Amino acid sequence: MKKVLSLVLSALFLCSFATTNVFADNNTSTKEGPYIEARYSDFSMVFATLHLKDNGFYEISGGAASYKDILIEVTVTLEACGSDGVYRPVDGFEWNGSGYASALTSATRDLPGGSYRTHTYAKCSLNGTVLESVNAYSDVVFVPY
């Protein structure tokens, strides 16, 4: 069982270093042809990060911002990779933040060995009506056992 778990974790660790090359087409877009749409309609940015600090602890953070003066609410959750390869929220590792035009929340924690990522769920609203909601994920971080 330990060998299987070691093999699965090793594969996940190696997959986290895989990269993809993307090249832009050199064509000029016109009104009649293809065009690029904004990714978000009300958010200017949404992010999720997970990184090792100098003291050996991990910083978990997430947030969102808008160019508009609207209410933004974020929920940041740490997710761990299960033995089946599916990421699930870690109990007790959820933080909330809210504000007008931007919201941010972060925490610093010691993590046991495994593969983790941060999940940020952000929504913006005006007068109680939700305008947009977005999910963002950090890169996967492997914490040594």
N, C-alpha and C positions, 0 to 999 in steps of 0.2 A: 504494500500500500504506500509506503514511504517513497519507493522508487517511482511509482506512478505519479504521485503528487510532485515529486522533484522534477519529473519530466514535463508535466503540465506547466509548472511555474517557470521552468527554464524556457519553454516554448513561448510563454507569454512575455517573458523578459526579452527574448530575442525579437519578438514581433514589435515591441515598443520602440525599437531602433529602426524599423523599416521606414523608408522615405518614398515619396512619390514626386516625380518631376512633372511640372505643369508648364506648358508654353502657351503664350498668348498668340492668337492669330494676328497677322499684320494688316488685316483689312480695316478700312475705315467704315464705320457704321453711318447710316443715313436714316432719315425719318421713315423712308419706305422699307429699309432693310432691317437687320437685327439691331437691337439696342440693349443696353445694360440697365437693369433695374436696381434700385437700392435694395440692400438686403433687408433692412428694417424700415418701417414707415414712420415710427415714432421714437425709436431708440437711436442714439448716435453710437452707442457701443454697449456690449454685454460681454463680460469675461468671467472666467473661472481659472484659478491657478492653484497649484500644489507644488511646493518646492522645499528642499532641505535648507535649513538655516545653519549658521556657523556653530550653534550650540548643540547640534544633533537632533533638534526638534523639527517638525514639519509645519510650515505655515499654510493654512487652508484659507483661501479668500475668494470672494466673488462680488460682483457689483454690476451696475448698469447706470447709464446716463442718457439724457435727452437734451436736445437743444430747446425744448419747450418747457415751460413751467408747469409740469404735470406731476402727479403723485406716482412715484416709482417704488415698488415693493420687491425685495429679493429674498429668496430662500436659498441658502447654500448648504449642501449636503455632501458629506464624504461618502464615497461608495467604494466597497471592496469587491474584488473579483472572487467569486465562489469557485468551487472545484469543477463546476459545470461551465465555467467561462463567462458567466453572466454577472454583471455588476449590480450590486444591491446596496441600499443605504445601510450605514453602520449605525446601530442604535446609540443615541446620545450625541451624535455628531451632526447636528443640524442647527443652523443659526439664521436669524431673520434680521432684516434691516429695511428701513423705508426713509424716504425723503422727497422733497420736491426738486426736480431736475436731475437728481442723482441719489444713489443709495449704494452703500458698501458695507460689507461685514467680513471680519476675518478672525481667525483663532490660531493659536500655536499649540500643537499637541505632540506627544510622543506616540509613535505608531508601532505596533507589532509587525513582524515580517509579513509580506504579501504584496499584492498589486492593488494600487488605489488610484482613484481619480476624483476630482471635485466636480460636482454638478450644481450649476446655478440656474434657478428658475426665476425669471424676472417678468413682472407685468406692470404696465402703466395704465393709469386711469384718470379720467377727468369727470368730476361731478358724479362719482360712483359708477361710471360706465367704463368697463375695461376696453381700452383701445387696442392693445397688443400684448401678447405674451410670448416669451422666447425661452428656449433652453440652450445652455452653453456648457461644454465639458472641457476640463483641462486635459493635458496630455497624461497618459498613464505613467505612474511613478512606481517603480519596484523598490520596496523597502526590504533590505536584507534581513534574514532570520538571525 
